[in-house]
C-alpha cells in the first residue's frame, strides 16, 4: 500500500529524448504514486552526487556500480530504468553488456522457484561474482536459501521499494552490506545452526573451515601458550600439537604461528 498521503497512479507518459521512457510523471501538488505496484518517488540525487554539494555530503564514488536490471513487468522495468539512468551512483548496462554487471537488480511480483532459476542463470552469465538486489513479495525460506547459493542477496518488499532505497541497496551490496527482512535473517541463522549441529559438529568441523581442535590450538596460541603448554592443556603430545599447527599453516598458506593467530583473529575464526 502507498504511504499515507500518497496518491496512486500509473505512468503512461511520452518517451524521453533518447527514446527511453521518461521518468514517472510527477503531478504538481500530488505526491508520486506507484508504478506496477512498486512505490515510485521522485528520483533524488544523493548528497555529494552532482548538483549543489551539501554540507558534510559523502564524496562521489570513483566508479558507479554497473547494474543489470531484470523485471517481469515492462511498465515497471521501463520506469525504473528511466529513474536509474538519472543516478550517477549506478550504470545501467545495455543488453549486450549485462555480463559485466556487478549487481543484478530483479523486480518480480512474487518470488518463486523461477525467480531463483533466473538468478542462477544470471550468475552463470556474468564474467565475475555478482550480487543480487531482489525486489518482490512472497519470499519463502526455501527461496532465500536457494538464492544465496548464487551470490549475496538483498531483499526489498515491493511496498518499500523506491528509487533511493533501491540505489542504496545496489551500491551497498559490493561492500558486503546486505538488506533483508528480519524473518529472512532468522531463516539464515537457523540454517547455519542446523548445519553446525547436524553436519559440521559430528565431523569435528566448524563453520570456519577448521577442525574443532585446530580452533582450540589457535586460541591457545593467541593466549600466549607455547607448544608444551598447549599439549598439557589439551592432553595431546607435543608432536600432535606441532602437526595441527603445521596443518593450519599449510591450509591457509600462512608464514608462522604469529601470522596464523593474526589471520584467525582478523577473519573471525577465533
C-alpha positions in Angstrom: 0.0 0.0 0.0 1.2 3.6 -0.7 2.3 5.6 2.3 -0.3 7.8 3.9 -1.0 10.9 1.8 0.3 9.4 -1.4 -1.9 9.2 -4.5 -1.7 6.1 -6.7 -1.1 6.5 -10.4 0.3 4.7 -13.4 2.7 6.2 -15.8 1.8 6.2 -19.5 3.7 9.3 -20.5 5.8 10.0 -23.6 9.3 8.7 -24.2 12.4 10.7 -23.3 14.7 12.4 -25.7 16.9 9.3 -26.0 13.9 7.2 -26.9 13.7 5.6 -23.4 10.6 6.1 -21.3 10.7 9.2 -19.3 10.8 9.1 -15.5 7.4 8.6 -13.8 5.2 11.6 -14.2 5.0 13.9 -11.2 1.7 15.8 -10.8 2.1 19.2 -9.2 0.8 19.2 -5.6 0.4 15.4 -5.6 2.9 13.0 -4.2 4.2 10.4 -6.6 2.4 7.1 -6.6 3.1 3.5 -7.6 4.1 2.0 -10.9 3.2 -1.6 -11.4 2.6 -2.0 -7.7 6.0 -0.6 -6.8 6.2 2.7 -4.9 7.9 5.3 -7.1 9.1 8.6 -5.6 10.9 11.5 -7.3 14.4 10.3 -8.1 16.7 12.4 -6.0 20.4 12.8 -6.1 22.1 11.6 -3.0 24.3 14.1 -1.1 27.6 14.6 -2.8 26.4 13.3 -6.2 26.4 16.2 -8.6 24.3 19.3 -8.3 24.9 21.5 -5.3 27.0 19.8 -2.7 25.5 19.5 0.8 27.3 20.3 4.0 29.1 17.1 5.0 27.9 15.2 2.0 29.6 12.0 1.1 32.1 12.2 -1.9 31.1 10.6 -5.1 32.4 7.0 -5.6 35.3 6.6 -8.0 33.1 4.5 -10.3 29.4 3.8 -10.5 28.1 0.4 -9.8 27.3 -1.5 -13.0 23.8 -3.0 -12.7 21.8 -5.4 -14.8 18.0 -4.9 -14.5 15.6 -7.8 -14.9 11.9 -7.3 -14.4 8.7 -9.2 -15.2 6.5 -6.2 -15.8 7.7 -3.9 -18.7 6.0 -0.8 -17.3 7.7 -1.2 -14.0 11.0 -2.0 -15.7 10.9 1.0 -18.1 10.0 3.4 -15.3 12.8 2.0 -13.1 15.4 2.2 -15.9 14.4 5.8 -16.6 14.9 6.7 -13.0 18.2 4.8 -12.5 19.7 6.4 -15.6 19.5 9.7 -13.7 21.5 8.4 -10.9 25.3 8.8 -11.1 25.9 6.1 -8.5 24.9 3.4 -10.9 25.4 2.5 -14.5 22.5 0.7 -16.2 24.1 -1.8 -18.6 22.6 -2.4 -22.1 21.7 -6.0 -23.1 25.0 -6.6 -24.8 27.0 -5.7 -21.7 25.0 -7.4 -18.9 27.7 -10.0 -18.4 29.8 -7.1 -16.9 27.3 -6.5 -14.1 28.4 -6.2 -10.5 24.9 -6.3 -9.2 21.7 -7.8 -10.8 18.6 -5.9 -9.8 15.5 -8.1 -10.1 11.9 -6.9 -9.9 9.1 -9.5 -9.6 5.5 -9.5 -8.4 6.2 -12.6 -6.3 9.3 -14.6 -5.6 9.0 -18.1 -7.0 11.2 -21.0 -8.0 11.5 -19.4 -11.4 13.0 -16.3 -9.8 15.7 -18.4 -8.2 16.4 -20.1 -11.5 16.8 -16.7 -13.2 19.3 -15.7 -10.5 21.3 -18.9 -11.2 21.3 -18.1 -15.0 22.4 -14.5 -14.3 25.2 -15.7 -12.1 26.4 -18.1 -14.7 26.2 -15.5 -17.4 28.3 -12.9 -15.5 32.0 -12.5 -16.1 32.6 -12.2 -12.3 30.9 -12.9 -9.0 27.7 -10.9 -8.8 25.3 -9.9 -6.0 21.5 -9.5 -6.3 19.0 -6.9 -5.2 15.7 -8.7 -5.3 12.5 -6.5 -5.2 9.4 -8.7 -4.7 6.9 -10.1 -2.3 6.2 -13.6 -1.1 9.8 -14.6 -0.3 9.8 -18.0 1.4 12.6 -19.7 3.3 13.4 -22.2 0.6 13.6 -19.4 -2.0 16.1 -17.4 0.1 18.3 -20.5 0.8 18.3 -21.2 -2.9 19.1 -17.6 -3.8 22.1 -17.2 -1.6 23.8 -20.1 -3.3 24.2 -17.8 -6.3 25.6 -14.7 -4.5 24.9 -12.2 -1.8 21.3 -11.1 -1.8 19.5 -8.0 -0.6 15.7 -8.4 -0.4 13.2 -5.5 -0.5 9.4 -5.8 -0.4 7.7 -4.0 -3.3 5.7 -1.7 -1.0 9.0 -0.5 0.5 10.9 -0.1 -2.8 11.6 3.4 -4.0 14.5 4.8 -6.1 16.6 5.9 -3.2 16.2 2.7 -1.3 17.0 0.6 -4.4 20.0 2.6 -5.3 21.3 2.4 -1.7 20.9 -1.4 -1.7 22.6 -1.7 -5.1 25.6 0.5 -4.2 26.0 -1.1 -0.7 26.0 -4.7 -1.9 29.5 -4.8 -3.4 30.8 -3.6 0.0 29.1 -6.6 1.7 26.2 -4.6 3.2 23.0 -6.5 2.7 19.4 -5.6 3.4 16.9 -8.3 4.4 13.7 -8.6 6.3 14.1 -9.8 9.9 12.5 -13.1 9.2 14.9 -13.8 6.4 17.9 -13.2 8.7 16.3 -15.6 11.2 15.9 -18.2 8.4 19.6 -18.0 7.6 20.7 -18.1 11.2 18.5 -21.1 11.8 20.0 -22.9 8.8 23.6 -22.2 10.0 22.7 -23.6 13.4 21.3 -26.7 11.8 24.4 -27.2 9.6 26.7 -26.7 12.6 24.7 -29.2 14.7 23.9 -31.9 12.2 26.7 -31.7 9.7 29.8 -30.0 11.0 29.7 -30.9 14.7 29.5 -34.7 14.3 32.5 -34.5 12.0 34.6 -32.4 14.3 34.4 -29.3 12.0 33.5 -25.7 12.4 31.8 -23.1 10.2 35.3 -21.5 9.7 36.6 -24.5 7.8 38.9 -25.5 10.7 38.5 -28.6 12.8 37.5 -28.1 16.4 40.9 -29.0 17.7 42.6 -26.6 15.3 40.4 -23.8 16.6 41.4 -24.7 20.2 45.1 -24.7 19.4 44.9 -21.3 17.6 43.0 -19.9 20.6 45.7 -21.1 23.0 48.4 -19.7 20.8 46.6 -16.4 20.9 46.7 -16.6 24.7 50.5 -16.9 24.5 50.9 -20.6 25.3 53.8 -22.5 23.8 53.7 -26.0 22.3 54.5 -27.7 25.7 51.8 -25.8 27.5 49.2 -26.4 24.7 50.0 -30.1 24.8 49.4 -30.3 28.5 46.2 -28.2 28.4 44.7 -30.4 25.6 46.2 -33.7 26.8 48.0 -34.1 23.4 51.6 -34.9 22.6 53.8 -32.1 21.5 54.1 -33.8 18.2 50.4 -33.8 17.7 50.2 -30.1 18.5 53.0 -29.3 16.1 51.2 -31.4 13.4 47.9 -29.4 14.0 49.7 -26.1 13.7 51.6 -27.2 10.6 48.2 -28.3 9.0 46.7 -24.8 9.7 49.8 -23.0 8.3 49.7 -25.2 5.1 45.9 -25.0 4.6 45.8 -21.2 4.8 49.3 -20.5 3.3 50.5 -18.8 6.5 54.1 -18.0 7.3 54.3 -18.8 11.0 52.4 -19.1 14.3 52.1 -15.3 14.8 50.7 -15.0 11.3 48.2 -17.8 12.0 46.9 -16.0 15.1 46.6 -12.7 13.3 44.8 -14.3 10.4 42.4 -16.2 12.7 41.6 -13.0 14.6 41.1 -10.9 11.5 38.8 -13.3 9.8 36.8 -14.2 13.0 37.9 -17.8 13.1 38.5 -17.5 16.8 
